[in-house]
Amino acid sequence: MYFRKIKHRREEVFLSEPIDCDAEGNSLTIEDIYSSDINVEQSAELKINSEKLYRFISEELDGREREIICKRYGVADKNGKVIKPMTQREIAKQMGISRSYISRIEKKALEKLRTRFDEQQ
């Protein structure tokens, strides 16, 4: 009876099942071969938070704040084009305003985004 019961399990392979031995006599498992440093949970959370960030940038920030945040941190613009992150000085020169004004706008925009993220939590 027992052998009939486990007959369907003959084809199953377990990740922790030893398949060979290494040079030092330690058992080698499938898990050792296919192990990965990627944390799926963290990757999924990062993707979800990134999507939220893009949505919050478009919903919460006005045009100037959005432009500064996108240029400052290299966030993709409306067209999906990713730009290289720029310094406050470079953005100020490009927009024709002072670096300190860029800093104030950036700080205000980041606070808006932080508040929105806190509301979602």
TIKESE-166545 format. One record per atom (N, C-alpha, C): x, y, z; residue in three letters. Coordinates in steps of 0.05 Angstrom, whole numbers, plus 5000, padded with zeros to 4 digits. Example, Ala and Ser with C-alpha at 12.3 -4.5 7.8 and 13.67 -1.06 7.14 Angstrom:
# residues 2
526448865156ALA
524649105156ALA
526449345156ALA
525749555142SER
527349795143SER
525850015157SER
This chain:
# residues 121
501649765000MET
500050005000MET
501750255000MET
503850255017TYR
505650495019TYR
506950554992TYR
507850344978PHE
509150394952PHE
507350504931PHE
504750424932ARG
502850544913ARG
502350844920ARG
502350894945LYS
501951174954LYS
504151364945LYS
506551274946ILE
508851444938ILE
509651414909ILE
508351254894LYS
509051204866LYS
508951464850LYS
506951634854HIS
506751884839HIS
508952084847HIS
510252044869ARG
512352224878ARG
515152144867ARG
515351924853ARG
517951834843ARG
519252034824ARG
517652184810GLU
518652384791GLU
519352644804GLU
518752694829GLU
519252944842GLU
522252964849GLU
523253204846VAL
525953264854VAL
525953494873VAL
527453464895PHE
527553674915PHE
530053844912PHE
529854094918LEU
532154274916LEU
534354204935LEU
533654094958SER
535654034978SER
536753744976SER
535853604955GLU
536853334951GLU
539653334940GLU
541453174953PRO
544253174943PRO
544453034915PRO
545953164897ILE
546253044870ILE
549052964864ILE
550953074880ASP
553753004875ASP
555353104899ASP
557953054899CYS
559753144920CYS
561953324908CYS
562753524922ASP
564953694912ASP
567553564919ASP
569753694913ALA
572453594917ALA
573053534946ALA
571753674964GLU
572253644993GLU
570353445006GLU
568553324990GLY
566753125001GLY
564153235011GLY
563753495008ASN
561153615016ASN
559053564994ASN
556553515003SER
554453454984SER
553753704968SER
553153674943LEU
552453884925LEU
549453844918LEU
547854054921THR
544954034916THR
544254214893THR
541754174883ILE
540754334862ILE
540554624871ILE
539754654896GLU
539554924908GLU
542255074907GLU
544454934911ASP
547055054909ASP
547655154881ASP
546855004861ILE
547355074834ILE
545655314824ILE
543155314832TYR
541355514822TYR
540855744842TYR
542455764862SER
541955984882SER
542456254869SER
541156454879SER
541356724868SER
541356924891SER
542757144886ASP
542857364906ASP
540557554904ASP
538757514884ILE
536557684880ILE
534357634900ILE
533457834913ASN
531257814933ASN
528757894918ASN
527057704913VAL
524557744897VAL
522757944911VAL
522557924937GLU
520758104952GLU
521658394950GLU
524258434953GLN
525258714951GLN
524958814923GLN
525458644903SER
525158734875SER
522258814869SER
520358654879ALA
517558724874ALA
516758984888ALA
517759014913GLU
517059254928GLU
518259504914GLU
520759484904LEU
522059704890LEU
520459774865LEU
519559574850LYS
517959634826LYS
515359774832LYS
513959674853ILE
511459804861ILE
511860084870ILE
513960134886ASN
514560404896ASN
515360594873ASN
516860484853SER
517660644830SER
515260734814SER
513360544810GLU
510860614795GLU
509260824810GLU
509160804837LYS
507761004853LYS
509161274850LYS
511861274851LEU
513361524849LEU
512761664823LEU
512761524801TYR
512161644775TYR
509361764775TYR
507461614786ARG
504661714788ARG
504461964805ARG
505861954828PHE
505762184847PHE
507062434835PHE
509262394820ILE
510562614807ILE
508662754787ILE
507162594772SER
505362714753SER
502862834766SER
501962724789GLU
499562814802GLU
500063044821GLU
502263044836GLU
502663234858GLU
504263484850GLU
506063454831LEU
507863674825LEU
506963844802LEU
507464104804ASP
506864284781ASP
509064254760ASP
508764384738GLY
510664354716GLY
513564414722GLY
514064634736ARG
516764704743ARG
517964514763ARG
516464434783GLU
517464244803GLU
518063974790GLU
516263884773ARG
516663634758ARG
519163644741ARG
519563864727GLU
521963884710GLU
524463874727GLU
524464014749ILE
526864024766ILE
527463744778ILE
525463614788ILE
525863344800ILE
526763144779ILE
525563154755CYS
526362974734CYS
529263024725CYS
530063274723LYS
532763334715LYS
534763274738LYS
533963334762ARG
535763304785ARG
536463014790ARG
534362834788TYR
534762554795TYR
534762364771TYR
534662474747GLY
534762304723GLY
532262134720GLY
529962244728VAL
527462104725VAL
526462144697VAL
525161934686ALA
524161954658ALA
522062184656ALA
522162324634ASP
520262544630ASP
517662424619ASP
515762604611LYS
513162524602LYS
513262334578LYS
515262374561ASN
515662204537ASN
516961944543ASN
517761894568GLY
519161644575GLY
522161654571GLY
523161884563LYS
526061914558LYS
527461954584LYS
529261774591VAL
530861804616VAL
533161994610VAL
533562184628ILE
535662374625ILE
537762334646ILE
540162424641LYS
542362404660LYS
541862604683LYS
542262514708PRO
541962694731PRO
543762934728PRO
542763164736MET
544263414734MET
544563534762MET
546563714764THR
546863854789THR
544964094790THR
544664204814GLN
542864434817GLN
543964664800GLN
546564694800ARG
547864914785ARG
547264884755ARG
547464644744GLU
546864594716GLU
543964654709GLU
542164564727ILE
539264624722ILE
538764924723ILE
539965054743ALA
539465344746ALA
540465494721ALA
542765424711LYS
543765554687LYS
541965504663LYS
540965254660GLN
539165184638GLN
536465334640GLN
535465364664MET
532865484668MET
532965784672MET
535365894675GLY
535766184679GLY
534866284706GLY
535066124727ILE
534366214754ILE
536766144772ILE
536666234797SER
538866184815SER
538865904826SER
541265814834ARG
541565544845ARG
540065514871ARG
539965724887SER
538565714913SER
535565684908SER
534565814887TYR
531665784880TYR
531065494872TYR
532865374857ILE
532565094849ILE
532464924874ILE
534264984893SER
534364834918SER
531664854933SER
530565094935ARG
528065124949ARG
525764974935ARG
525664994909ILE
523564854893ILE
523864544897ILE
526364454896GLU
526864164899GLU
525964074927GLU
526664224947LYS
525964154974LYS
522964144978LYS
521564334967LYS
518664344969LYS
517364104954LYS
518464044930ALA
517363824914ALA
517863554928ALA
520263514940LEU
520763264954LEU
519063234978LEU
518463454992GLU
516663445015GLU
513863365006GLU
512863464984LYS
510263384973LYS
510163084968LYS
512262984955LEU
512462704948LEU
512562524974LEU
514162614993ARG
514362475018ARG
511762455033ARG
510262685033THR
507662685046THR
505762495032THR
505762495006ARG
503962314991ARG
504662014996ARG
507261954998PHE
508061685004PHE
507161605032PHE
507361785051ASP
506561735079ASP
503561685080ASP
501961835064GLU
499161795063GLU
498361515053GLU
499961405035GLN
499461145023GLN
500160915042GLN
501960975061GLN
502860755079GLN
500860715100GLN
